[in-house]
């Protein structure tokens, strides 16, 4: 919606801000090659543009391009740097995906990423390729990508109705909206069908089936129109942004836009339908506009309902409904909005008011025609729907409280009397000339505080008082001097004009304050919802806000299986009677209001309304208030719509986050299960096979074996049994950590003793290495669990023995570092890949090494981190500086009260 209330001759701040953000350069530029169907040449065009950039000297890299076996497309790949794809095993097959990390590390100036709507293989960082592209853009990398129109989220239903095929892979419209450029790759349907027959799109067997279904000429024509329309809408938005950023007064005849003006006239609904037909003929967007002027406060409830119904009708027919605060001239407000929105056609109803009304208030129609300039004004007679033919509103609304009553008129009389008394006191000193100013001040005060009606009553009283008390002969209503007649009439006229202006200023201020309060509370509500992380928080915030703003009791119901149940309420309420539950269920199933004041099930105690988003109905909101009859005023109904929509969007957001968390947990569980299965099937079976083989050899060849061979076989049985014991211990320790059952039994412990014990346990494992121990003399004792700490050292030393070549040195260092003790296990192996430095502590994760490395479960380091953190310390991994090798560092705090002279005994 265009900005309102600003000078159209000044640039739009929002448009300038948007332009500045685009020029900042911190985010990459996205260009989308949009096509109506597969085979129109999107990938070919993307590679052609990329090749041109490559020849111009840009660093261009292919992230992923699907050639589908087309020779002309494959030929264009020659000369490009291509990032190797990442191989992902999935259900017995190997899938190839774009390597996002490699592309980010390469940091090219331009990346070519085909098929934006692609769904990534399970286990990828992002479920969708467009999310990979967003990360590339955030890293400052420009991206060229391709997309078919059937994958645009908002057009999914339209495409399904055309092709009878539901596309599952979709891209949110926001991705397209944020694209810097969209280029339509268009091809005549006949040419595309010929390409399909020639085998340039699909293999012959698939091509024949596609021709019978998706690739019919009618389908391709409809999809082609969708692609062109979507791009035209984007171009239209860019034109508006350019006009606003450069303060260009509209309209520019670059596209058609229709604006229909609605008011309390019974013909407004007919005008909305006419505007809809006009917009359809022009293939143009359209808006229904209502201006809240000074007269809006004096409208009857039926007139307000007609305006609200006309705006709702515009919503139902696909238009935008806009309400603006009005100024002195409604025509000026309409034209200012039209020029900001680049409107070409204004639809307005033919004036039917009397000449006397137009003389007093002016004619909006005449003003529009005279001042519209290049904008076409359609003056339509329209027809008022007969009262008996009008559809009754789905929800009955209560009449608002009267704006004023007899008490306000009594107060006006008291203020006038007070002004009269003050004038009588001042008259002997200031003269009659200033006495009338005192009375006029009283009239203005009444107008500002009480409104137009009481101020007119005050004018009558002040005029009579001025005549009775100040114009000779006093104490009569007779005026002897003709000049005083003119003074009396002038005083009355001035009082009427001033009271009217003051009352109008008051009304404008009241409307503005009410709008500001409502906007502030809605903004506060949106911020509160943005801070809600759980569904219960969202439901509680929504019910509390609706109850506070509408002064009603609220319940929120969400579906569980097939029935709706109460999930939140304000005040808290958990139970509904059968009539209320039936009304709530009907409202949810039929997406229409039900219950008190509605057409359906009006006997229920509460009114239930569906909470909807673009994905459908999420739940039901129920309202209850004291008394009988309708609960909501029309204004309250509109406010409820805004609150319910915001709450529904927040519920949808939380559910999407929960769905994403569940998907991530399911993927993680699946990965862990596969890793565990691999460990059990290989890592645990290997020592069992060794034990079984050695034992079988001893049993079958005991008499023939020399003593040395028997000793070797026994040693193998013992060694492999110890290895199997370590594997099982790791699995059990990991289970304890996951269950939160690790409770350290802390006691004072000498670090050097624990290091010696761990080295003795791993004497055979470390037999092929040189072990160096460098423990700083006089280290303080630490508060440790000796069993857990020994297991930490065992796991770290075992890891070093696995990944360091035989004959190299494994070093254990321990020294004091401020208020902590640092223990390091250092090897002389190949070190850790940079990408694996943090991942080495993940469960079941193992750094890829050569076949010489002994297999493990991938749990040792994860267990070490869990044990160390349970004892209040930290463990990190890094590569050695100056030479190859890895260094694992454990930092444990000194006990409280440890002094420099406190050393181990």
C-alpha positions in Angstrom: 0.0 0.0 0.0 1.4 3.4 -0.8 2.3 5.7 2.0 -0.3 8.2 3.1 -0.1 11.5 4.9 3.1 12.7 3.2 3.9 15.3 0.6 3.7 13.6 -2.9 6.4 16.1 -4.1 8.9 14.6 -1.7 10.7 11.3 -2.2 9.3 8.3 -0.2 11.6 7.5 2.7 10.7 3.8 2.4 11.6 3.8 -1.3 14.9 5.6 -0.6 15.7 3.2 2.2 15.1 0.2 0.0 17.3 1.7 -2.7 20.0 2.4 -0.2 19.9 -1.2 1.0 20.2 -2.5 -2.5 23.3 -0.3 -3.1 25.0 -1.3 0.2 26.6 -4.3 -1.5 26.8 -6.4 1.5 24.3 -8.9 0.0 24.7 -10.6 -3.3 22.4 -10.0 -6.3 19.9 -12.6 -7.3 18.8 -13.0 -10.9 16.0 -15.6 -11.6 15.4 -17.0 -15.1 11.7 -17.7 -15.0 10.0 -20.1 -17.4 6.5 -21.4 -18.1 7.5 -25.0 -18.3 10.5 -27.3 -18.5 12.4 -27.2 -21.8 12.0 -23.5 -22.6 15.7 -22.9 -22.3 16.2 -21.4 -18.8 19.4 -23.3 -18.0 20.8 -22.5 -21.5 20.1 -18.8 -21.0 21.6 -18.9 -17.5 24.8 -20.5 -18.9 24.9 -18.0 -21.7 24.7 -15.0 -19.3 27.3 -16.7 -17.1 29.7 -17.2 -20.0 29.4 -13.5 -20.9 30.3 -12.6 -17.3 33.2 -15.1 -17.5 34.6 -13.5 -20.7 34.3 -10.1 -19.0 36.8 -11.3 -16.3 34.4 -12.2 -13.5 35.0 -15.2 -11.2 32.1 -17.4 -12.2 31.6 -20.9 -10.7 29.0 -23.6 -11.4 27.4 -24.7 -8.1 25.0 -27.1 -9.8 23.6 -27.3 -13.3 21.3 -30.0 -14.5 21.9 -30.6 -18.3 19.4 -33.5 -18.5 21.6 -34.9 -21.3 21.1 -32.0 -23.7 24.2 -31.7 -25.8 23.8 -28.0 -26.5 23.6 -27.3 -22.7 26.5 -29.5 -21.9 28.6 -27.7 -24.5 28.1 -24.4 -22.7 29.6 -25.9 -19.5 33.1 -26.0 -21.1 35.4 -23.4 -19.6 33.5 -23.0 -16.3 35.0 -23.9 -12.9 32.6 -26.6 -11.5 32.3 -27.3 -7.8 32.2 -31.1 -7.3 28.9 -32.3 -5.9 28.5 -33.6 -2.4 27.5 -37.3 -2.4 24.8 -38.2 0.1 23.8 -41.8 0.8 20.0 -42.2 1.2 18.0 -45.4 1.4 20.6 -47.6 -0.3 21.3 -45.0 -3.1 23.8 -42.2 -3.4 22.4 -38.7 -4.1 24.4 -35.8 -5.5 23.8 -32.4 -4.0 25.4 -29.0 -4.4 28.3 -28.6 -2.0 27.3 -25.4 -0.2 30.4 -25.3 2.1 32.8 -25.7 -0.8 31.0 -22.9 -2.7 31.2 -20.6 0.4 34.9 -21.4 0.9 35.6 -20.7 -2.8 33.7 -17.3 -2.6 33.3 -16.6 -6.3 31.9 -13.4 -7.6 29.0 -15.3 -9.4 27.5 -18.7 -8.7 25.3 -20.6 -11.2 22.7 -22.6 -9.3 20.1 -24.5 -11.3 16.6 -25.5 -10.2 15.8 -23.2 -7.3 12.8 -25.2 -6.1 14.9 -28.4 -5.7 14.5 -30.3 -2.4 17.8 -31.3 -0.9 18.6 -34.8 0.3 17.8 -35.6 4.0 20.7 -34.6 6.2 21.6 -31.5 4.2 22.1 -28.2 6.1 18.9 -26.8 4.4 15.9 -28.7 3.3 15.5 -26.6 0.2 17.9 -25.3 -2.4 16.5 -21.7 -2.3 17.7 -21.6 1.3 21.2 -22.5 0.1 20.9 -19.6 -2.4 19.9 -17.3 0.5 23.0 -18.2 2.4 25.2 -17.6 -0.7 23.5 -14.2 -1.1 24.1 -13.3 2.6 27.8 -14.2 2.0 27.9 -11.5 -0.7 28.0 -13.9 -3.7 25.9 -13.1 -6.8 23.6 -15.9 -8.0 22.0 -16.8 -11.3 19.2 -19.4 -10.9 16.3 -20.9 -12.8 12.7 -21.5 -11.8 9.5 -22.7 -13.5 6.3 -20.8 -12.8 4.5 -23.9 -11.4 6.9 -23.8 -8.4 5.8 -20.4 -7.1 4.0 -21.0 -3.9 1.1 -18.5 -4.4 0.3 -20.1 -7.9 0.4 -23.7 -6.7 -3.4 -24.0 -6.6 -3.8 -22.2 -9.9 -1.3 -24.5 -11.7 -3.0 -27.6 -10.2 -6.4 -26.5 -11.5 -4.9 -26.0 -15.0 -2.7 -29.1 -15.3 -4.5 -31.4 -12.8 -1.0 -32.0 -11.3 -0.1 -30.8 -7.9 3.5 -29.6 -7.7 5.1 -30.5 -4.3 8.3 -28.5 -4.6 7.5 -24.8 -4.2 9.4 -21.6 -3.5 7.9 -18.8 -1.3 6.9 -15.7 -3.2 9.2 -13.7 -1.0 12.2 -15.2 -2.7 11.0 -13.9 -6.0 10.1 -10.6 -4.5 13.6 -10.1 -3.1 15.3 -11.0 -6.4 17.1 -8.2 -8.0 16.3 -9.2 -11.6 13.7 -11.6 -13.1 14.1 -12.6 -16.8 11.3 -14.5 -18.5 12.6 -17.2 -20.8 9.7 -17.6 -23.2 9.0 -20.1 -26.0 6.0 -20.5 -28.2 3.9 -23.5 -27.1 4.2 -25.1 -30.6 8.0 -24.7 -30.6 8.2 -26.3 -27.1 6.0 -29.2 -28.1 8.3 -29.8 -31.2 11.3 -29.7 -28.9 9.6 -32.3 -26.7 8.9 -34.5 -29.8 12.5 -34.2 -30.9 13.7 -35.6 -27.5 15.3 -32.3 -26.4 13.3 -32.1 -23.1 12.6 -35.7 -22.0 13.6 -39.2 -23.2 11.1 -40.5 -25.8 9.1 -42.7 -23.5 8.5 -39.8 -21.0 8.0 -37.3 -23.8 5.0 -39.2 -25.2 3.3 -39.3 -21.8 4.1 -35.6 -21.1 2.5 -34.6 -24.4 -0.7 -36.4 -23.5 -1.0 -34.7 -20.1 1.1 -31.8 -18.9 2.4 -30.4 -22.2 -0.9 -29.9 -24.0 -1.1 -26.6 -25.9 -3.8 -25.2 -23.7 -1.8 -25.9 -20.5 1.4 -24.4 -22.0 -0.5 -21.3 -23.0 -2.0 -20.8 -19.6 1.3 -21.4 -17.9 3.0 -18.9 -20.3 0.4 -16.3 -19.3 1.0 -16.9 -15.6 4.8 -16.4 -16.0 4.3 -13.2 -18.0 1.8 -11.8 -15.5 4.0 -12.6 -12.5 6.9 -10.8 -14.1 4.7 -7.9 -15.1 3.6 -7.5 -11.5 7.3 -7.4 -10.5 8.1 -4.8 -13.1 5.0 -2.8 -11.9 6.3 -2.8 -8.3 9.7 -1.7 -9.5 8.1 1.2 -11.4 6.2 2.3 -8.2 9.4 2.2 -6.1 11.2 4.3 -8.7 8.5 6.9 -8.8 8.3 7.2 -5.0 12.1 7.3 -4.6 12.3 10.2 -7.1 9.1 12.0 -6.1 7.6 11.6 -9.5 3.9 12.6 -9.6 1.7 9.9 -11.1 0.2 8.5 -13.0 2.6 7.0 -15.5 0.7 5.1 -18.2 3.0 2.1 -17.9 0.2 -0.1 -16.5 -3.4 0.1 -15.5 -4.7 0.5 -11.9 -8.2 1.0 -10.7 -9.3 2.8 -7.6 -13.0 2.7 -6.4 -14.2 5.2 -3.8 -16.7 3.8 -1.3 -18.8 5.7 1.3 -22.0 5.2 3.2 -24.1 5.3 0.0 -26.2 2.2 -0.6 -24.7 1.9 -4.1 -21.2 1.4 -2.8 -21.4 -2.4 -3.2 -22.4 -1.9 -6.9 -19.5 0.4 -7.4 -17.1 -2.2 -6.0 -18.5 -4.8 -8.5 -18.2 -2.4 -11.4 -14.6 -1.7 -10.4 -13.9 -5.4 -10.3 -15.3 -5.8 -13.8 -13.3 -2.9 -15.1 -10.1 -4.2 -13.5 -10.8 -7.6 -15.1 -11.2 -6.0 -18.6 -8.0 -4.0 -18.1 -6.2 -6.9 -16.5 -5.3 -4.5 -13.7 -5.0 -4.5 -9.9 -7.6 -2.6 -8.1 -8.3 -1.0 -4.7 -11.3 0.0 -2.7 -10.7 3.3 -0.8 -12.7 4.8 2.1 -11.7 8.2 3.5 -12.6 8.9 7.2 -13.5 12.6 7.1 -15.1 14.9 9.7 -18.5 13.5 8.8 -17.5 9.9 9.6 -18.2 10.3 13.3 -21.8 11.4 12.6 -22.6 8.4 10.4 -25.3 6.1 11.6 -24.6 2.5 12.4 -26.3 1.3 9.2 -24.1 3.6 7.2 -20.9 2.4 8.9 -22.0 -1.2 8.2 -22.4 -0.3 4.5 -18.9 1.0 4.3 -17.5 -2.0 6.1 -19.5 -4.4 3.9 -18.2 -2.7 0.8 -14.6 -3.0 1.9 -15.2 -6.7 2.8 -16.7 -7.3 -0.6 -13.6 -5.8 -2.2 -11.5 -8.2 -0.2 -13.6 -11.2 -1.3 -13.4 -10.1 -4.9 -9.6 -10.0 -4.9 -9.1 -6.2 -4.4 -7.3 -4.3 -1.7 -9.3 -2.5 1.0 -7.8 0.7 2.3 -9.1 3.2 4.9 -7.4 6.6 5.1 -7.8 9.5 7.6 -9.2 12.5 5.7 -8.3 16.1 5.7 -10.3 19.2 4.8 -11.2 18.0 1.2 -11.9 14.4 0.6 -11.2 14.8 -3.1 -7.6 16.0 -2.4 -7.0 12.9 -0.2 -8.3 10.6 -2.9 -6.2 12.2 -5.6 -3.1 12.2 -3.4 -3.5 8.5 -2.8 -4.2 7.8 -6.5 -1.0 9.6 -7.6 1.1 7.8 -5.1 -0.3 4.5 -6.2 0.0 5.3 -9.9 -3.7 4.9 -10.4 -5.1 5.5 -13.9 -8.8 5.0 -13.3 -11.0 6.3 -10.4 -14.5 4.9 -10.0 -16.9 7.1 -8.1 -20.7 7.1 -7.7 -22.9 9.7 -9.3 -23.9 12.4 -6.8 -27.5 12.2 -5.6 -27.3 14.8 -2.8 -29.2 18.0 -2.9 -27.7 21.3 -4.1 -28.0 22.6 -0.6 -25.8 19.8 0.8 -23.2 20.3 -2.0 -23.2 24.0 -1.3 -22.4 23.4 2.4 -20.0 20.4 2.0 -18.9 20.6 -1.6 -19.1 17.8 -4.2 -16.4 15.1 -4.2 -17.4 14.1 -7.7 -17.1 17.5 -9.2 -13.8 18.1 -7.4 -12.4 14.8 -8.7 -13.4 15.6 -12.3 -11.9 19.1 -12.2 -8.6 18.2 -10.5 -7.9 14.6 -11.7 -5.6 15.7 -14.5 -4.4 12.7 -16.4 -6.4 10.3 -14.3 -9.7 9.0 -15.8 -12.7 9.4 -13.6 -15.6 7.0 -14.1 -18.8 8.4 -12.7 -21.2 5.5 -12.3 -24.9 5.7 -11.4 -25.0 2.3 -9.8 -28.0 0.7 -8.2 -28.9 0.5 -4.5 -29.8 -3.0 -3.5 -33.3 -3.3 -2.1 -33.4 -3.7 1.7 -35.0 -7.1 1.5 -32.4 -8.3 -1.0 -29.4 -7.4 1.1 -27.6 -10.3 2.6 -27.7 -10.3 6.4 -24.3 -10.0 7.9 -22.8 -13.3 9.1 -22.4 -11.8 12.6 -24.7 -9.3 14.2 -23.0 -6.4 15.8 -24.0 -4.2 18.7 -24.6 -0.5 18.4 -21.8 1.6 19.9 -22.5 3.7 23.0 -24.0 7.1 22.1 -21.4 9.8 21.5 -23.2 12.3 23.9 -26.2 12.5 26.2 -28.1 15.1 28.2 -25.3 15.3 30.7 -22.9 16.8 28.1 -25.5 19.5 27.3 -26.0 20.2 31.0 -22.2 20.6 31.3 -22.2 22.9 28.3 -24.8 25.1 30.1 -22.7 25.1 33.2 -19.5 26.2 31.3 -21.5 28.9 29.5 -22.9 30.1 32.9 -19.4 30.2 34.3 -18.2 32.3 31.3 -21.2 34.6 31.8 -20.4 35.1 35.4 -16.8 35.9 34.6 -17.9 38.3 31.9 -20.2 40.1 34.3 -17.4 40.5 36.7 -15.0 41.9 34.1 -17.4 44.1 32.3 -17.2 47.1 34.6 -13.4 47.1 34.2 -12.8 45.8 30.7 -15.9 47.0 28.9 -18.5 45.2 26.9 -16.0 44.6 24.0 -14.1 42.1 26.1 -17.1 40.5 27.8 -18.2 38.9 24.5 -14.7 37.4 24.1 -15.1 35.7 27.5 -18.4 34.2 26.3 -16.7 33.2 23.0 -13.9 31.5 25.0 -16.5 29.4 26.9 -18.1 28.3 23.6 -14.6 27.2 22.2 -13.9 25.3 25.5 -17.2 23.4 25.1 -16.5 22.7 21.5 -13.0 21.3 22.2 -14.1 19.2 25.1 -17.7 18.1 24.3 -18.1 18.2 20.6 -20.3 20.0 18.0 -23.8 19.4 19.5 -23.1 20.8 23.0 -21.1 23.6 21.4 -24.0 24.7 19.3 -26.2 24.7 22.4 -23.5 26.8 24.1 -23.6 29.2 21.1 -27.4 29.7 21.6 -27.0 30.2 25.4 -24.1 32.6 24.9 -25.9 34.6 22.3 -29.0 35.0 24.4 -26.9 35.9 27.5 -25.0 38.4 25.5 -28.2 40.1 24.4 -29.9 39.8 27.8 -27.0 41.0 30.0 -24.9 43.3 27.8 -26.9 44.9 25.0 -29.1 47.8 26.2 -31.8 47.7 27.3 -30.2 45.1 29.6 -32.3 42.3 31.3 -34.5 42.1 28.2 -34.2 40.4 24.9 -35.0 43.7 23.1 -32.3 45.5 21.2 -32.9 49.3 21.0 -29.9 50.4 19.0 -29.8 49.1 15.4 -26.0 48.9 15.6 -26.2 46.4 18.4 -28.3 44.2 16.2 -25.3 43.9 13.9 -23.1 43.2 16.9 -25.4 40.5 18.1 -25.6 38.8 14.7 -21.8 39.0 14.2 -21.2 37.5 17.7 -23.6 34.6 16.9 -22.0 34.0 13.5 -18.5 34.1 14.9 -19.5 31.8 17.8 -21.0 29.3 15.3 -18.0 29.3 13.0 -15.5 29.1 15.9 -17.4 26.3 17.6 -17.7 24.3 14.3 -13.9 24.6 13.7 -13.0 23.8 17.3 -15.4 20.8 17.2 -13.9 19.6 13.9 -10.4 19.9 15.3 -11.5 18.0 18.4 -13.0 15.2 16.2 -9.8 15.0 14.1 -7.7 14.8 17.3 -10.0 12.1 18.8 -9.9 10.0 15.6 -6.1 10.4 15.4 -5.6 9.5 19.0 -7.8 6.4 18.7 -6.0 5.3 15.6 -2.6 6.0 17.3 -3.6 4.0 20.4 -4.9 1.1 18.2 -1.7 1.2 16.1 0.5 1.3 19.2 -1.3 -1.6 20.8 -1.2 -3.7 17.6 2.5 -2.9 17.3 3.1 -3.9 20.9 1.1 -7.1 20.3 3.2 -7.9 17.2 6.4 -7.4 19.2 5.1 -9.6 22.0 4.2 -12.3 19.5 7.6 -12.0 17.9 9.2 -12.8 21.3 7.0 -15.9 21.8 8.9 -19.1 21.3 6.3 -21.7 22.2 2.7 -22.3 21.1 1.4 -21.9 24.7 3.1 -18.4 24.9 1.5 -17.4 21.5 -2.0 -18.6 22.6 -1.8 -16.9 26.0 -0.6 -13.6 24.5 -3.3 -13.6 21.8 -6.1 -14.4 24.2 -4.9 -11.8 26.7 -4.6 -9.1 24.1 -8.0 -9.7 22.5 -9.6 -9.7 25.9 -7.9 -6.4 26.9 -8.6 -4.6 23.7 -12.2 -5.7 23.1 -13.3 -6.1 26.8 -14.5 -9.6 26.3 -13.8 -13.1 27.6 -11.7 -15.2 25.2 -11.1 -18.9 24.5 -8.8 -20.3 21.8 -9.4 -23.7 20.4 -7.1 -25.7 18.2 -7.7 -29.0 16.4 -6.5 -32.2 18.0 -7.1 -35.2 15.7 -10.6 -34.3 14.3 -12.0 -32.2 17.1 -11.2 -28.8 18.4 -10.3 -28.5 22.1 -9.6 -25.5 24.4 -5.9 -24.6 24.5 -6.0 -21.2 26.1 -8.4 -18.6 27.6 -8.5 -15.3 29.3 -9.6 -15.5 32.0 -8.4 -19.1 32.1 -11.2 -21.6 31.2 -10.8 -25.2 30.3 -14.4 -26.4 29.8 -17.1 -25.5 27.3 -20.7 -26.8 27.2 -21.9 -28.9 24.4 -23.6 -26.0 22.5 -20.4 -24.0 22.5 -18.3 -27.0 21.4 -20.7 -27.7 18.6 -20.6 -24.1 17.4 -16.8 -24.1 17.6 -16.5 -27.3 15.7 -18.9 -26.0 13.0 -16.9 -22.7 12.7 -13.7 -24.7 12.2 -15.1 -27.2 9.7 -17.0 -24.6 7.6 -14.6 -21.6 8.0 -17.5 -19.3 9.0 -18.6 -17.7 12.2 -21.0 -19.6 14.5 -22.6 -19.1 17.8 -24.0 -16.0 19.6 -25.0 -13.4 17.1 -24.2 -15.5 14.0 -26.4 -17.1 11.4 -25.5 -20.6 12.6 -26.2 -22.0 16.1 -27.1 -18.6 17.6 -28.1 -20.3 20.8 -24.5 -20.8 22.0 -23.2 -18.6 24.7 -20.1 -17.6 22.8 -19.4 -16.3 19.3 -16.8 -18.4 17.5 -14.8 -17.2 14.5 -12.2 -19.1 12.5 -8.5 -18.1 12.6 -7.2 -18.4 9.0 -3.9 -18.0 7.2 -2.9 -18.7 3.6 -2.5 -22.4 4.6 -6.1 -22.7 5.8 -7.9 -22.6 9.1 -5.6 -23.1 12.1 -8.1 -22.8 15.0 -11.1 -21.0 16.4 -11.4 -18.0 18.7 -14.4 -17.7 21.0 -15.8 -14.5 22.5 -18.1 -14.0 25.4 -19.4 -10.9 27.2 -21.9 -10.0 29.8 -25.5 -9.3 28.8 -27.4 -10.5 25.8 -27.3 -9.7 22.1 -24.3 -9.1 19.8 -20.8 -8.9 21.3 -18.9 -6.8 18.8 -19.3 -3.4 17.3 -18.3 -3.0 13.6 -15.1 -1.3 14.7 -14.5 -4.1 17.2 -15.1 -6.7 14.5 -12.4 -5.1 12.3 -10.0 -4.9 15.2 -10.7 -8.5 16.0 -9.9 -9.5 12.4 -6.5 -7.8 12.7 -5.7 -9.4 16.1 -6.9 -12.8 15.0 -4.8 -12.6 11.8 -1.7 -11.7 13.7 -2.3 -14.5 16.2 -2.9 -17.0 13.4 0.3 -16.0 11.7 2.2 -16.4 15.0 0.7 -19.8 15.5 1.7 -20.9 12.0 5.2 -19.6 12.6 5.6 -21.6 15.8 4.2 -24.7 14.2 6.6 -24.3 11.2 9.5 -24.0 13.7 8.2 -27.1 15.5 7.9 -29.0 12.3 11.4 -28.0 11.4 12.7 -29.1 14.8 10.9 -32.5 14.4 12.4 -32.9 11.0 15.9 -32.1 12.2 15.5 -34.5 15.2 14.2 -37.2 12.9 17.1 -36.7 10.6 19.5 -36.7 13.5 17.9 -39.8 15.0 18.2 -41.5 11.6 21.8 -40.6 11.3 22.6 -41.8 14.8 20.7 -45.0 14.2 22.7 -45.6 11.0 26.0 -44.8 12.7 25.1 -47.0 15.7 24.1 -49.9 13.3 27.5 -49.5 11.5 29.3 -49.6 14.8 27.5 -52.6 16.0 27.8 -54.4 12.7 31.5 -53.7 12.2 33.3 -52.2 15.1 31.9 -54.6 17.7 31.9 -57.6 15.4 35.6 -57.2 14.5 37.0 -57.9 18.0 34.4 -60.7 18.4 35.6 -62.3 15.2 39.2 -62.0 16.4 38.4 -63.6 19.7 36.3 -66.3 18.1 39.1 -67.1 15.5 41.8 -67.3 18.2 39.7 -69.4 20.5 38.7 -71.8 17.7 42.4 -72.2 16.7 43.4 -73.0 20.2 40.6 -75.6 20.5 41.2 -77.3 17.2 45.0 -77.1 16.9 46.0 -77.1 20.6 48.3 -80.1 20.3 50.0 -78.9 17.1 50.7 -75.4 18.2 54.0 -74.4 19.7 53.9 -72.5 23.0 54.8 -69.2 21.3 51.8 -69.4 19.0 49.5 -70.3 21.9 50.8 -67.3 23.8 50.1 -65.0 20.8 46.6 -66.4 20.4 45.9 -65.9 24.1 47.2 -62.4 23.9 45.0 -61.7 20.9 42.0 -62.9 22.8 42.8 -60.7 25.8 43.6 -57.6 23.6 40.5 -57.9 21.5 38.3 -58.6 24.6 39.7 -55.4 26.2 38.9 -53.5 23.0 35.4 -54.9 22.9 35.0 -53.9 26.6 36.0 -50.3 25.7 33.5 -50.2 22.9 30.7 -51.4 25.2 31.8 -49.0 28.0 31.6 -46.1 25.5 28.1 -47.1 24.5 27.0 -47.3 28.1 28.7 -44.0 29.0 27.0 -42.3 26.1 23.7 -43.7 27.2 24.3 -42.3 30.7 25.2 -38.9 29.3 22.1 -38.7 27.1 19.9 -39.7 30.0 21.5 -37.1 32.3 22.5 -39.8 34.7 26.2 -38.7 35.1 26.7 -37.3 38.6 30.5 -36.8 39.3 31.7 -38.1 42.6 34.2 -35.3 43.2 37.2 -35.7 45.4 40.7 -34.2 45.7 42.8 -35.9 43.0 46.4 -35.7 41.9 46.6 -35.2 38.1 50.0 -37.0 37.8 48.6 -40.2 39.5 45.6 -40.2 37.1 47.8 -39.8 34.1 50.0 -42.8 35.2 46.9 -44.9 35.7 45.5 -44.1 32.3 48.9 -44.9 30.6 49.1 -48.2 32.4 45.6 -49.1 31.1 46.7 -48.3 27.5 50.1 -49.9 27.7 49.4 -52.3 24.8 47.5 -49.7 22.7 50.5 -47.3 23.0 53.2 -49.9 22.6 53.9 -48.7 19.1 54.5 -45.1 20.1 56.8 -43.2 22.3 55.0 -41.6 25.2 56.3 -38.4 26.8 54.9 -37.1 30.1 55.5 -33.5 31.0 53.7 -32.7 34.3 54.6 -29.4 35.9 56.0 -30.0 39.4 53.9 -29.0 42.3 50.5 -29.0 40.6 47.6 -28.4 43.0 45.1 -31.2 43.6 41.9 -30.9 41.7 38.3 -31.7 42.6 37.6 -34.5 40.2 35.8 -37.7 39.8 38.8 -40.0 39.4 36.9 -42.6 37.4 35.5 -40.1 34.9 38.7 -38.2 34.5 40.7 -41.4 33.9 38.3 -42.4 31.2 38.7 -38.9 29.6 42.5 -39.4 29.4 42.0 -43.0 28.2 39.8 -41.8 25.3 42.1 -39.0 24.3 45.2 -41.2 24.4 43.4 -44.0 22.5 42.4 -41.4 19.9 46.0 -40.2 19.6 47.3 -43.8 19.2 44.7 -44.4 16.4 45.6 -41.4 14.2 49.3 -41.0 14.9 51.7 -43.2 12.8 53.6 -45.9 14.6 57.0 -44.8 16.0 55.8 -41.2 16.6 55.6 -39.5 20.0 52.4 -39.0 22.0 52.9 -36.3 24.6 50.8 -35.6 27.8 51.4 -32.2 29.3 49.9 -30.7 32.5 50.5 -27.3 33.8 48.9 -24.6 35.9 47.3 -21.7 33.9 46.0 -19.0 36.2 43.0 -20.3 38.1 42.9 -23.5 36.2 45.0 -26.5 35.2 45.6 -27.2 31.5 46.1 -30.9 30.4 47.1 -31.4 26.8 47.3 -34.7 24.7 49.5 -34.0 21.6 50.2 -36.4 18.7 52.4 -36.2 15.6 49.8 -37.4 13.1 48.4 -35.6 10.1 46.2 -33.3 12.2 42.6 -32.4 11.9 40.9 -31.1 8.8 39.8 -27.5 9.5 36.1 -28.4 8.9 36.3 -31.2 11.5 37.9 -29.3 14.4 34.5 -28.9 16.2 32.7 -31.8 14.7 35.2 -34.3 16.2 33.2 -34.1 19.4 29.9 -35.0 17.7 28.5 -38.4 18.5 29.5 -41.2 16.0 31.6 -38.7 14.0 34.9 -40.0 12.8 37.5 -38.1 10.7 38.1 -39.7 7.4 41.5 -41.4 7.4 43.3 -44.1 5.6 42.6 -47.8 6.1 45.5 -48.1 8.5 43.5 -46.4 11.2 41.9 -48.7 13.7 38.1 -48.5 13.6 36.2 -46.9 16.5 32.7 -46.1 17.5 33.0 -42.3 17.1 31.9 -41.9 20.7 35.2 -41.5 22.7 35.6 -37.8 22.2 31.9 -37.1 22.7 32.1 -38.9 26.0 35.2 -37.1 27.0 33.5 -33.7 26.4 30.5 -34.8 28.4 32.5 -36.0 31.3 34.8 -32.9 31.4 31.8 -30.6 31.3 30.1 -32.6 34.1 33.2 -31.8 36.2 33.0 -28.1 35.4 35.7 -28.0 32.7 36.1 -27.6 29.0 37.8 -29.7 26.3 38.8 -28.3 22.8 40.6 -29.6 19.7 43.1 -27.8 17.5 46.0 -28.5 15.2 49.6 -28.0 16.3 51.4 -24.9 15.2 54.7 -25.3 13.5 54.3 -29.0 12.6 51.7 -31.6 11.9 49.6 -33.2 14.6 46.5 -32.6 16.7 46.3 -31.2 20.2 43.4 -31.9 22.6 43.2 -29.5 25.6 41.3 -30.1 28.9 41.0 -27.1 31.2 39.8 -27.8 34.7 39.2 -25.1 37.4 41.2 -25.0 40.6 39.2 -25.6 43.8 38.1 -22.5 45.6 40.6 -21.2 48.0 43.6 -22.7 46.3 46.7 -20.5 46.9 49.9 -20.4 44.9 51.8 -22.2 47.7 49.2 -25.1 47.8 50.9 -28.0 46.1 50.2 -31.7 45.9 51.6 -33.6 48.8 
